[in-house]
Amino acid sequence: MTEIRTPRLLLRRWLDDDLVPLSEIHADPAVMQNVGDGRPRSTGQTAGDIEAWEEEWDDEGFGVFAVELLGSGELAGAVGLSVAAEPDEVAGQVAISWRLGRVFWGQGYASEAAHAALEFALQDRGLERVIAVLHTGDSASAAVVDKLGMEAGGAVIQHPVHGYDLKVFGIDLTQYQD
């Protein structure tokens, strides 16, 4: 079982007991406003997300981690890697993403977890490059991307289904090691 410990967090694979707390996170419109179509997700959709993330672990050797607080054991959210399916400009590239419950915002958890996941991607899994695809107005995620040392690349692109503007950031192994 793949696990990563940071000073305050445990990044781990998904457990059956994670469905309810992740469903509660996914039910919050503020959390989901910059994810997918921007709408809250049902418990069934959340179960599908976890299943897809676990399949990606099996298929790719990486995936989205459950993020647990070391002190309390609470599920704070999800962070990790996935192969982007869309938009076409980034399809097939490995993207890092994160979403944490609102009560965990503003405490540095997203940056801490994303840094650990990025290091895992580039050092442990030997990936050459990782991208992040953000809504252009998502200033909180832009701050995380900045802390990761990711650089903006190219023009603003549009989501092919939902039509909102996206900005792509990236970092490769040589940039990360500098």
Buried (B, 14 or more C-beta within 10 A) or exposed (E): EBEBEBEBBBBBBBEEEBBEBBBBBBBBEEBBEBBEEEEBBEBEEBBEBBEEBBEBBEEBEBBBBBBBBEEEEBBBBBBBBBBBEEBEBBEEBBBBBBBBBEEBBEEEBBBBBBBBBBBBBBEEBEBEBBBBBBBEEBEEBBEBBEBBEBEBEEEEBEBEEEEEEBBBBBBBBEEBEE
